[in-house]
Amino acid sequence: MAMQLLRLPEALQRTGLSRSGLYAAISAGTFPKPVKLGPNARAIAWPAEEIDAWISERIAERAAA
């Protein structure tokens, strides 16, 4: 199966984070770093499975609390 990549609007929609919140989480090391899609650093995306794993971790943390 082909890897699904999510661009910024899709990542924001899937996580419910704001743009600034997502980049703050990346800076804090609590959210996966994006993948550069080419030599142009402006084109980035996240593997869908990494975002899904991040969401699953949040759910597990809630269940453990």
Helices and strands as residue ranges (DSSP letters): E 5-6, H 8-15, H 19-28, E 35-36, E 44-47, H 48-64
